[in-house]
Amino acid sequence: MNRTTKINVLAYASRPEMDINYFGDIVEYQGKRYFVSLSEEVVEFRGIVKESGIVSDMENLEARR
């Protein structure tokens, strides 16, 4: 992921109305799902959000949480 995308996802996740866990949470941004930790400024791509709301990813997201 490029630096601009990382900054945009961090900025989106840090908005007050997002109400995410500061130490790590899943965020949907522009049709993609990311793990975001605002405390460590970490962004990891987790998958693409399908229209049905199911994540297309090789890993089980619940197992990693």
Secondary structure, 3 states (H helix, E strand, C coil): CCHHHHHHHHHHHCCHHHCCCCCCEEEEECCEEEEEECCCCEEEEEEEECCCCCEECCCCHHHHC
